[in-house]
Structure formats: structure tokens, C-alpha cells
Amino acid sequence: MKAIVQDTYGGPDVLRLEDVDMPSPEPDQVLLRVRAAAVNPADWHFMRGEPYVMRVMGFGLRRPRNRIPGFDVAGVVEAVGAQVTRFSPGDAVVGHLWDGGGALAEYVCATEDSLVAKPDALAYDRAAALPVAGLTALAAMRDIGRLTPGRSVLINGASGGVGTFAVQIARTLGAQVTGVCSARNADLVASLGAHRVIDYTVEDFTAGTERYDVVLDNVANHRLSALRRVVTAGGTVMPNNGDSDDRWFGAAARAVGAQLVAPFVAERIRPVQSPMRREDLAALVDLVDAGLVTPVIGRVFPLSDAAAAIAHVEAGHARGKVVISV
């Protein structure tokens, strides 16, 4: 089968399309014929092996432990292990491969607990866009932000992968949504349900007088102290990823710093943590199936151009999700 492989850390040139052996499912796994995979910031971090702490955490000290990258996947069940009870050959599914990756290939094995059924009306590319970004947004808006009707939320980076999901989920929860993005993406963010859109090239939302119950920061272009100024008394600030020059700890350094500050300030400081739970993915798929959430696809690349797709996400400013068709 064809797959994208990586034997060393580095730039996009370390990714190669090669013929590799077909995987064989363990008793608790299914073999998937991959139809689409989505790119996440994690993919270029793993490509480069940065931040370095991830190498110590088991992803490979000198070279990647798993040769085939990719975590978000949608496809068709080809075969099932002896212990699998939820799926049968021919089932269309969507899921995440956080325990090992491997989505950038024609076939991949996945545990049945990491997958849910794909609705017939949901195209494979849109299904693949759901897991990491969608579950992150769901955790931020529903679980950490605790949004309810009438509460207000500002989403910095509203036109990106997590942001486009967060705008829609916040709206379904009844919140008043303000999205921050560039002017070229303002119409998109408004169409997703934002009541107000701020062009960050013209207006600095941290310098205004507006206050929000919840702030989700996907960009990290403002200091934590500035974000705290724009939340209401007892409001919630959620740092989520963002760029970092710290090659050892990356965005994790920002999250740790926020947690150290949290006990000493009036605002709730909660870095976004999103467990990849099957029941949450099923809830997200239900929102999509009901027409309440629509995955936004910015660009689609063929498997042979996976390196270019990952480079596009690494460059920043990707609109919605970047998907690889297999």
C-alpha cells in the first residue's frame, strides 16, 4: 500500500510517499481503508520533533517511533479483529489515532473505541476534519467555558480549525459569539454564527471596553494579563496552543505558566485540554448530522502532496481545516 513515511525529524522534505506493508489488525482493532485524513498543528510538530519534550514522552528520541503520521481519519472498515463488536466490514467510520497515528496511508488499523459511525450524508473529507479540532472546540465551549444561553464568548482565531468549530458550537449553546480574524475571513466567521466579527488588523480587542464571560485564545498573540482584562468578574480565559519560540516545551510552557498564575487571580484560567473520548466524538457527529455544525474545509490535497499540506498548516493562517484525500 501507499503511505507517507518519515524516518527522521526535520522539514517537509523528510516526508516521502512509499510502498509499505499492509497492517494487520489486533484482536481489538479494525482495518480501515482510508478515504480522507485531516492535518492538525500536531502533525508538523511531530514532523519536526519539536517541542523536544514530546520526544522524551515516547514519540521517539532520535527519530519518530511511528513512521506514518496523521491522527484524524475517515474511511471504510475492511476487516475486524476477533474482539470487535461495534463494527463490521463495509461500515463507514470516523475517528482519531492519537495512540499511534498512521492516517496518511491507504490503510490503517484503529481500536474500535477510537471510532464512531459516519453518517451517510457526511462526506469523508468533512468527517475527517472533525476529531481533534472539533473535540477541542467542544471541550472548550461546553465543558471548560460552560456556555449557556445569554453568556458571551470571544474566540481569537475564529477562522482556523478549532475556531470555526468553536463559533458554531458556542452558537448552538445559545451564547453571544464574537469572533476575531482577518478581514478576508470575516464573512466566513459571520456565516458560522458569530454575532460580531473583529478584524485584528484594525482593532485590538484587548484595548477595548467590551467584556466577555469566556475568552478562547487559539493564537497566543496577546499576553495572559491582556486577556484577563477583557473577561467579566469570575470569567474564564482559555489559552489554547498558539505559536511559541520555546523549542523545549513549546505551547505547553504557556499552559503551565497560566496554571501557575491561576490560583492568584480572580479570573478562571483554564488551558484547553481535550480528552479524545468516543462518546464526545459521537455527540459531535450528532451535531453535524442535525445540521447544527458544519466542518469548514479550507483546502484539500492528495496523499502525494501531504508534505505540502502539512507545510501549509505550519505556515499559519489556514482557513478552516486542511484535508488530505486518499
Secondary structure, 3 states (H helix, E strand, C coil): CEEEECCCCCCHHHCEEEECCCCCCCCCEEEEEEEEEEECHHHHHHHHCCCCHHHHHHHCCCCCCCCCCCCEEEEEEEEECCCCCCCCCCCEEEEECCCCCCCCECEEEEEHHHEEECCCCCCHHHHHCCHHHHHHHHHHHHHHCCCCCCCEEEEECCCCHHHHHHHHHHHHCCCEEEEEECHHHHHHHHHCCCCEEEECCCCCHHHCCCCEEEEEECCCCCCHHHHHHCEEEEEEEEECCCCCCCCCCCHHHHHHHHHHHHHHCCCEECCCCCCCCHHHHHHHHHHHHCCCCCCCEEEEEEHHHHHHHHHHHHCCCCCCEEEEEC
